Amino acid sequence: MADQYAHSGDHKRPTDIPVIRWEEPPEGPVLVLLDQTGLPAEEVELVCTDAPALVEAIRSLAVRGAPLLGIAGAYGVALAALRGFDVDDAATALEGARPTAVNLGVGVRRALSAHRGVLARGGDLREAAGAALAAARQLHREDAEASARMARHGLALLDELMPGGGHRILTHCNTGSLVSGGEGTAFAVALAAHRAGRLRRLWVDETRPLLQGARLTAYEAARSGMAYTLLTDSAAGSLFAAGEVDAVLIGADRIAADGSVANKVGSYPLAVLARYHHVPFIVVAPVTTVDPRTPDGASIEVEQRPGHEVTEVTAPRVPMAGTEAGGGILVAPLGTQAYNPAFDVTPPELVTAIVTEEGAVSPVTAEALATLCARSRQVTNS
């Protein structure tokens, strides 16, 4: 029987298709994903029958977003276990699919730990596989709950910083229900402000080169009835100069122990603009995105994406003539080299606050983050 979407509340989701779900048809268990590469043109699903298929879905960005990658990674381990594949090999492949997103490894290790724990106690492979699946389902539920709590904490912080409402929020990349077991991270805060009647405008960066803002965030904002406006990434400076931005809200793929934030490339320039224009720059992410094993921003491995994402343009699901590499229309001379980091790193001194399900940290320091993580572990273990 398929899992229901782990989402609290009666509000309409941006898509009627669950972003991720576990199914058990007669031929064996599968993980079903909403293929985000097709949005907003069409809503189609991918069916993963093994870990390699899921790894490819992760690398192609069919499934993406830090919290959702953790959930997918955990389900991937369970899928390998229940289908009788080598669980350790599957876990290694999944964890390495996208190196910057720490949540992916967290989810993989959580399901793997549950699997190994049963075997260590003398349980059989079937029991171990069931434990891995239970761990994945629990992580899915926890992420939905964390999303709701982040939204509450984030809205409270916005109201504290800007009493009276009328918030004009700039966001980058996509941080809504498409990346989460719930309603997202940064987008969930903006959505909470909208529902409370305190969102005046959501400014949506296109987020080049893959346009996650234009294709996904605008899609979610439109479906949610939010007042939003799309802009090119390079137009953000003029928006700040005109005094049209009250706060910047972004997510995170990894937060180092010192508070350095790795997020979709283009986030760091927004932080610099926000500091110059005295605008709060707020990061919203679950505690699992904080990685105590990464001491600082210089230690974060930044994923390098293929150059054809920059040198070609491809419309979702629309066949186009072009080069073999990406199948899109060339927008640069053939053979042009491209610099295409997936993420950049914002130093903690440019971050006004980090909002998590356990509350907000401001100012952002290593000590404050360590205290937050310790408190989160106590809550989890109690």
Disulfide bonds with the S-S distance in Angstrom:
none
